[in-house]
Amino acid sequence: MPGAGCDLFAEYLVAELNAQWHRLAVKAGVIGKDGVFLIDIAGNWTGCPPWAWTRVRLTDRWDLAGVLGERPGRPEFVTLSADGDTLLGATTEEYEVWLIAVDRVRERQEAAAQAKAQESPEERAAAWKSLFQGPGPQDRLRELWAHGLARNPSMPDDLRAGLLGRSPYILWSPLPAAIVEAAINHPEWKVRGLLAEAQPNLTAGQWTRLILGEDDSRHRSTLTMLAAERRAELTETAYGQLAADASARVREETARLPGLPLRMVTALAADPDPAVRAAACPRAWPHLGEPARRRLLEDPSDKVRTEALLRHHRDHPMPPSVFASENLQERALESCHLERGLAENLARHGEPAQRRALAGNPNLEPALVERLAADPDEGVRSVVAIRPGLSEEQRAGIRINIDPSGHRSPLRWVVALHDDPDAMRRLAGSSHPLVRRSVARARRLPPDVVERLARDEDRVVRLFLAESCDDAPADMLLGVWQWWTGSLSFPDRPHSHPNFPRRDLLRYAGDPNPRMRQLALDDPESSTELVERFSRDTAAEVRLRAATDPRLTVASAVRMLDDPHGRVRHAVAMHPQLPARVLVQLLRDRDTAQAAARHPALPVEVMERMLQWCRPPTSVE
């Protein structure tokens, strides 16, 4: 039974390799006294850091040599002591298995980084030349280069225009007029479409040339829709041509343009196409005469009649017969003036979704508001609890459970009162956290209101105050900093707040909380030595802060390019004094190529050559 013999030999080999690895790991100190060590499962190991370390502890049935590799007995993995100073790896070459131990890892890294940090002008020139020697980069690497170059602040405008169609990132930042014009006239639709979606501050003239330059009506309607969503202004010429466009879909989107002149809005309310009439009806209604309104109310299109009825019954009570016969649903319940009997019947017997919609209706009589405040459905009661016009006694008497993680948008009616100090004082004492959160979104608040909100038991109130209010106090900002890292809307708050402490921060240099520890580098009395110390900190976020500090030495920046955390590696890849040979290495690595292509020290001639290598557009439409 030769197969059984092979299986027995494989089992023996696996057991022997496990035993040898464990003996060396204990002897070298890879396995700590607590049994913890770090491991990288190197199934596709290249032999070069950075590795993806995971903290582990062996169980009673561990089997590294049997499971970490292409097959049992041919292991591929790397282990490291928890302090990062001793490495033990297992690798297979043909019929041999190697267990390789390396001690003094940190010392070796320091020495290697010091050597790499030194570079003569001749070596620098040779390094840049080497980037373009041999076969060109693979498609994915070219794509990463293009993405990085698109966000490189040092790239000249004449080269930046060459990235159109090669990276979408170029269109998300403000561009000079010449590049915008090039994008408007670009042969690829995806470039023109993304320009409308992403480019900030397009002028009315640019919008006009972009939209009217499209021969395809589908493209014109899409661009017009984007202009409406972004509340863009167009020229009088554009409004006139779009309102008279042969495509009904274009005219429908045109009706939603906020700057469309009223005479064109009212004309579109009588358009031959019902979708256009429905789109124009809400804005046109206040400016239409009675005959035009009557025609819309009697329109053969259900969609048009719905829009007309919703506007008509904001001023005229809606009877049950209209509500029952038309497909008005919850929109009518939210905004229309309902006849008393209809409103009362829905408040008593409507479905929960209907009662929730009704609970927010501004036209609801006080008696019905009171009834819905005691509704058996908590969702209904929750809507009533955030209505304007309630006394705080009424609001506090509504029985609800509030999810502290929910509803982060401010209440519109509170926002409308932000400039009223007395209203802010009254609402800052509300029992409802959503009301207090909405107050905290005000840009300026009276000192007593700020003091009260800064001590609020709801930490989202304190967070909103830190993000939005210029009067937020320093001690509260420091408190929020300990648990909040920033949002997409306010990416660097509270740290970027003008009242955030900037002095007396060195006292946190030894703080056990890494969030506080890193603040020491913000102190004007902090030193290069502290930056170097933090570059070796055990916490990744402290090392990240050191990686972005301009005082970080070149040698430390080179060393940190092997950091196990990707954010640290990408941040330090932007160090302004990285040697060219290091940047070339980063540009060839998919993990860091995009960050390296953003490096402001890339020579113009190098960026030009990289752009030539980037994959050219392959399609026109």
N, C-alpha and C positions, 0 to 999 in steps of 0.2 A: 504494500500500500504506500507507494511513493508520495501521494498527496498528503497522507496523514503525517509522514515524516517531515515533509516541508512545513506543515502547520506547527508541528512540535518545535522545529528549529526556529521558526518565526517567533513563537511564544517565548522560547529561551532567549533569543536576541533582544526582544522587547524588554523582558525582565532584567537582562544584564545592562542594557542601556539606561533604563530607569534607575537601577541601583548605582551605576557609575555617576549619572548626573546628580543624584541625590547626595552621594558622598562628596563630590566636588562642590555642590551648592552649599552644603553645610560647612565644609572646610573653608571655602572662600568668603563665607558670610553673606551669600546671596539670600539665603533664607534667614530671616531675623529671629530673634528670640521668641517673638510672638507668632512665628510661623508664616508671616506675611512676606511676599515678594511681588515683583512686577513681571508681567509676561507680555510678549508680543507674539501673536500667532502668525508666523512668517511663511505661510503657504506659498506666497509669491515674493519671498524676501529677496531683495537686491543686495543686501549687505551694507546698505547705507541708511543712516538715520535721515529724518526722524521716524521713530517707531510709534506705534499706537499702544501705549502701555496700559495694562489693566491690573489692578491690585487683586491678588488671589491668595488663598491659603489651601494647602493640600487637604483632601479628605482621606478617609481610610482606604478608598478604592481608586486612588489616582493612577493615571496611566498616560504620561506625556508622550513617551516614545511610541505608544501604540495608536494614538489618535491624532497627533499633531504632525502631519506629513501626508505625502501622496498615498502611502500605504504603511501598515505597521512595520516598524524596524527601520524606516527611512525618515527620521524626524527632521523637521524644519521649524525651529522656534528659538526665541531669544528670551532669556530671563535676566532680571536686574535687581539688585538689592534696593530696598525701599529708600535708602539714602542716595541712590543713583551713582554709587562709586565703584561697584563691582558688577561685571557683566559676565554671563555664562550662556553661550549659544550652542545649539546643536544643528548640524547641517550634514548633508549627504553628498558625496561625490562618487559617482559610479558605484563601486562596491565597497566604499569605505564610509564610515560614519565618524565625524569629527566632533569632539566636545571642546570648545574653545573658551578659555577663561581670560578675561582682561581685568586687571585691577587698576586702581588709581584712575578711573575713568574721567572724573572731573578734572584732575590735574592734566591728563592727556588732552582733554578738550580745550582747556585754557591754553596749553602750549600750541596746539594746532591753530586756535583762533588768533593768537599773537602772530604766528607766522603768516597766516592768510591776510592779516590786516596790513601788512607791509607790501607796498607796490610802487615800483619805479614808473616813470612816464613811459619807458619802453615796454615794460610789462603790461601796462594799461592798454597801450595801442595794440599790442599783440593779442591781448584778451578779446578786444572788440573784433579784431580781424578773425579770430577763431570762431566767433559766433556764426559766421556765414560760410565756414569751410565744411566740406563734405556734403552729403545729401541734405536737402531742405527739410524743414520741420514737417511733421505729420499734420494732417488736417486739424485735429483737435488743438494742437499747440498753436497753429496759426490763428485759430478762432480765439484762443485765450490771449494771444498777443494783441489782436484787434480790440478786444474788450478792454484790455489794460491801456492801450494807447489812446482809446477814446476818452479816458478819464485822466490822461497825463496832462498836468497843468502847463508843462513846458513845450508841448507840441505846437509848432507853428500852425497858423490858420490854413495856409495853403496845403499843408499835409493833412490837417484834420479833415478837410473836405473829402479827401480820398478814402475816408473811413465810412462814408455814406454807403449803405448797403452791405457793409462788412461787420458792423457792430451796432446794435440798437442803442447802446449806452450813450453814443455821441449826441443823441437827440433829447436826452433828458436834462441837459444843462444848457443855460443860455448861450446862444451861438451868435457870432457876428452876422450882419445882414447878408454878406456875400455867401456864407455857408447855408443860411436859411433859403436864399434864392436858389442855390444849387440843389437843395432838398426839394423845393417846390417843383423844380424842373427835372428831378431825377426820373430815370426810366422805370424804376421799380415802384409798383404800387405800395408795397409794404413800407417803403421809406416815406412816401408821401402820407400814408395813413398814420404812421407812428409820429410824424412831425405834428400832425393835427392833435394827436392824443397827448403827446409828451412835451413838446417844446414850449417853455414858458414865454409869456409876453409877446406873442405874435401880434403884429399890428393889424389894423383893419385892412390896410392895403395887402399885406401878406396873406391874410385869410381870403381875401377876395381873389387874388391870383391863384391861390391853391385850389379853391373850390371851383371857380369858373374855368380853370384850366383842364378840368376832367371831362373827357368825352363820354365816359361810361356813367350812365345815370345812377347805377348802384354805388359807384364811388362818390358821386356828388352828394347823394343822400347820406352816406356814411359820414362824410366830412361835415355836412350841414348839421347832422345830429351831434357830432363832437363839438362843433362850435356852439350849439345851443346848450349842451351840458356844461361847457366851460364858460358860459355866459360871455362869449366873445362879441366884440363889436365888428361889424362889417361896413363897407362903404354903401352909399345910397345906390350906386350902380349894382352892387351885388344883391341888395335886397330886392330891387326891381326885377332883375333877371331871374332870381330864384323863385320869387312869388309867381312869376309867369312861366316857370319851367314846364317843359312838356311832360315830365315825369310827376305823377301824383305823389309818389313817395318823397320826392324832393320838396314839393310844395307842402306836404304834411310836416316834414322836419322844419321847413322854413317858418311855419306858423309858430314854432316854439322858440324862435330866436328872440331873446329879450329886447333887442334893439330894433325889431321890425316896426316901421312906422305904423301908426294906428289905422291909417287909410288902407294899408295893405292887409292888416289883420282883419279888418271888417270885410274887405273884399274876399278874403279867403274863407270867411264864414259862409259865403254863398257859392263856394267852389263847386264845380260839377261832381267832384269825387267826395263821397261821404267821409272817408278817413280824414281828408283835409278839413272838411267842415267841423268834424268832431274835435280835431286838434286846435282849430282857431276859436271855437265857441267860448271856452272859459275866459280868454282875454278880450274877445270882441264883445261879449255880452253887455258890459256896462255902457258901451258906446253905440249900441244898436237901437234903432227905433222899434216901436211896438210891432209893426208888421213883420220886420225881420226876425224879431224874437218869436213871434207866433209861428212863422214858417219853420224855425228850428224846433220848436216844441211839437210840431206836427210832422216832422221830417219822416220819410219812410224808412230811414235807417235807424235801427235800435240804438246803435252807438251814438249817433248824433242826438237823438231824443234824450238819451241818458244824460249826456253832458248839459243839454239845455235845461232839463228838469232839475238837475242838481244846482244849477245857478239860479233858476227861477224860484226854487223853494228855499233859498237862503233868506228871501224877503217875504215869501208867501207861504203860509202853513200848508204842509203836505197832507192830503187826506189819505185815509187807509186804502181807498180805491186805487190811487196812483201808486202807492207803495207796493200794493199787491200785484198790479198789472205790469209794472215795468221792472226790469232787471237792475234795480238800484242797489240792493244789498247793503253792505256795511258802510259804503261811502255816504249814503243818505243819513244813516244813523249818526255818523260822526259830525256832520256839518250842517244838515238841513234843519229848517224850522218845521217841526212836526206838529200836527194837530194834537191837542191835549189827549184825546181818547186813544189815538194811535200810540203816542209816547207812553201813556200809562199802561196800555195793554202789553207793549213790548217790555216795559220795566218789570211787569208782573209775570208774564208768560213767555217772553222771548227765549230763544236758545242762549246759552251762556256767551257764545261769540257775539250775538246781537246785543246782549246787555252790556258786554264789555265795550263795544263800539258806542253804544248810547251813553255810557258813563262819561265819555269825554266830550260829549256834545255841548258846545258853549251856550246853546239856546235852551238848555233843559231847565225846567221850573224847579225852584228850591225844594218843593215837597218830593219831587222825583229824585233829586240828588240825595236827599235824606233817605229815601227808600233804598236806593242802590248802595248807599254807604253801609247798609246792613244786609246786603245781598248774601245768600249762602255761598256763592262762588267767590273765592279769595281774589281771583283775577279781576272781577268786577270791582270789588272793594279797593283793590290796589290802584285802579285807574281813578276812582273817585278821590282817593287820598292825595293825588297830586294835581287836582283841579285848582285853578286860580279862584280867588273869591271866597275860599273857606276861611273861617276864623281858625286860629291855632287850636282853640278848644275843640272845634269840630274835627279838625285834622287828627288831633291826638286821640279822639274817641273812636276812630275807625280801626277795627281789629284786623291787622295784617301782619304777616311775617316777611321781613325784608331780607333778600339775599344780598349780603355785603359785597359780593363779587359781580352783581348784575347792574344794569342800567347806568352806564358811565356817561351818557350824553346829558348835557345840562337841559333843564326844562326851559322851553322857549319863553314862557311868560315871565320866568324869573330873570332870564337874560335881558329881556326888554326893560327891566327895572334896575339894571346895574348902575345907572347914573343917578339913582334916587337914594341918597344916604339913609333917609328914614325907613324906606322899604327894606334896605339891606339890613338895618339894625333889627327890624321886626322879624324878617325871614331867617336871619342867622340864628335865632333862638327857636326855630321850628323843631317840632318833635320828629319830623320826617327827614331822614338823612339825605334823600334825593333833593329836597329843597335846599338844605345847607350846602350840599355839594355844588348845586347850581349857583349859589351865592359865591362860593369860593372860586368860581371861574371868572369873577370880575377882575379886570386889570387893576383897578384902584379901589380901595375900600377904606372907610373911616378906621382910625387906630383902634377904637374899642371893638369893632367888628373883627379886625385882624386878630386881636388878642384872644377873642373868644373862639374863633375858628381854629387858631393855632393850638388850642387845648382840646379840640373836639375829640370825643371818644371814637368816632369813626375815622379810621386812618385814611380812607379815600378822600374825605374832606380835607385833611392835611395835605394829601398828595396834590389835589386840585389847586389848593392854595399855593403850594410850592411851584407848580407848573405855570399858573396863570397870573397870579397876583404879584405886582411889583413891590408890594408892601410886606410880603412874607418875611417873618423875623429869622435871624441867622440861626438861633438855637433850634427852631423847628426844622429849618432846611437841613441842618446837620443830622437831626433825628430821622428825617425821611431818607436821607442819603444812605443810612445804614441798611435799608431794606428795599430800596427802589433803584433800578439801574437805568431808567429812561424808557420812553415809549417812542413809537414811530412819529407821533404828532409833536412830542417834546423830547427829542432824542438825548439832550444833554442836561435836562433838568432833573434834580435841583442843582447840580454842580455848576451850571452856567448862570444861575440866578445872580443878579448883581449884588444881592445881600449875602451870598454864600461866604462863609469865613475864608479869608486868605492869609491871615497871620495867626501866630501862636499855634501852629499846626505840628511843629516838630515834636510836641509832647505825645503825638500819636505814633511816632516811628516804631515803637515797640509794642503797640497795641495788639492784643491777640486777635482782634477782628480785622481781617485783611481789608475790608471796606474802609475802615478808619486808618489803617496803617499806611495805605498808599497816599492819603491826603498830605502826609508829611512832605512830599515832593512839591506841593503847591506853595509851601512856605518860602518867602523870599530869602530866608536864611539857610535853606537847605543847600546841600553841597553835592559835588560830583561823586564824592565817596558814598553818599547815601544812595545815589542813583545806582552805583555799581553794586552796592549791597542788596538793593531791591531787585536787581537783575538776576539774583540768585535766590530770591525768596521762594519759600515752599508753595505759596499761593499763586496760581496762574494769573489772577487778576492784578496782583501786585507787580508781577513780572511784566504784564501787559502795560501797566502804567509806566514802568521804567523803559520799556521798549519804545515808547512814544516821546521820551524825554530827550531834547536836543543835546543834553550833556552826556548822554551815554557814549562811552568810548567805542571806537571802531571795532576793537578786539572783542568787546562784550557783545556788540551787535552781531558779529560773525558767529560767536559762540551760541547766541540765542536763536540763530537760524535752525539749530537742531532741537529747539524746544519741543516737547511732546504735544503742546497745544497749538492748534492751527492758527488761532487768532493772534497769539504771540508771534509766531513765525511771520504771518502776513504783515503785522504791524512793524516789526523790525526790518522787514524787507524794504521799507521806505526810508531807512536811515540814510541821511544825505551824503555820508562819506563812505558808503560801502565800496570796496575795491571792485574794479571792473571784472576781474576774474570770478568774483563771487556773484556779481549780478548776471554774468553769462551763465553760470551754473544754475542760478534761480530761473533764468529765462528758458532753460532747457528742461526744467522740471514742471510737470503739469500741476503739481500742488502749489507752486509759487509763481508760475509764469505770468499769470494775470496781474498779481501784485507787483512783480518786478517790472512789467511793462508800464506801470504807472509811475515808476521812479523818476523824479524830476531831474536827476543828473544824467539821464540817458542823452548822449550826444545827438544832435539833430541828424547827422549823417547816419547814425545807427538807427534812429527811428524811421528814417526814409527807407533804409534797406529792409527793415522789418516790415514796413508797410508794403513793399514790393513782394515780400514773401507771403503776405496774408492772402488767403484764398479770394480770388476775384468773384464778383457776382456771377451766377450761372443762369439766371433767368431774368426776363424783362417784365413780364406781367404774371 
